[in-house]
Amino acid sequence: MKTYLDCFPCFMRQALFAAKISTDDVMLQRKVLNRVAEELTRFPLDATPVEMGEKIHAIVKEITGNKDPYKDEKRKYNEIAINMLPRLREIVNESSDRLLSAIRIAIAGNIIDFGSLTDFNIENSLEHALNVDFAIFDYDEFRSLLNSAREVMYIGDNAGEVCFDRVLVEELNRMGKKVYFITREEPVINDITLEDAYFCRLHEIAKVMSSGSTAPGTIIKHTNKEFKDLFYRVPMIISKGQGNYETLSNEKRPIFFLLKVKCSVVARDIGAGKMDIVLKYNLK
C-alpha cells in the first residue's frame, strides 16, 4: 500500500502522541514535531505509511531518550487480555464453527492499537467482531488452503492483541498445524515483541521468532534472513493488523489479512468501511 496525503496529519498526530508519553518536556516534544515535519517534506508517496512510522518512532526515541514509551500500556493490556483467555476459549468451545469463532476473536483483539487509536473498548470490540458481518470474507479460501498446509506463518501485530491471537493459534494446533509466530525486533508503539509473546506463553504452542523489523509493520527488505527464508517457503501466511497490511498487501504470497479497519485511508485501499472487520486473501 502506498502513502496518501491524507496520511500526513496522522503522522503528525502519531508523533505528538508518542512524544507526549515519552517526555513532559515541551521543548523536546516540539523538537520531535519539527524533525518529523522535515522528514515529511522528502518522504516519497510510493513508500508505505509504515516506513514513515518507523522514522517517526526512531526520532521520538532519539530525541527523548525513551526507548519504550508504551511499555506500561503494553503491560496493562497484556494483563487485561490474558485474564480474558478462559472466556475467549469458552466462546470457541461452544461455537458451531470453532475456526471462524477463533478468527473473529483474533480480529477483535486488533482494536488494541495505539498507532491508529488512543481510545478503545475491548469488550465492545469483542461483541462487535463476534456478531457483525465481514466486509471482506475470504473464509472458503482460508479453509481450503489451511486444509492442505502443514505449516502456517502468523505475523502478530500488537501487545494485548497477542492473547486474542493465541486462541486462533490454539485452534490451528488442534488442527495439526505447525505455527511460526512472528514479532517485531524491538519496541515500536505498542507492537508485539518477543517479550509480549512469551508473556502470553505463545512459545508453548508455536515457534516464536522476530522478523527483524523495527517498524510498526513488516517491511520485507528490513527483515532478517530467517524470516525471509520462512516467508517465501511456507504455504500459508496469516497477517494481523493494518501495519502488516500496509507493508505486505503488494506481496505475491498466500497471505490472509485479518484486521479491524481503523482509518479511512486503509478503508479506501482495502475496499471496506472504517471499523469493518476483514478476512482478505491476497491472491484472490
Summary of the structure (lengths in Angstrom):
residues: 284
radius of gyration: 17.9
end to end distance: 16.6
largest distance: 56.5
contacts: 991
relative contact order: 0.15
helix: 54%
strand: 12%
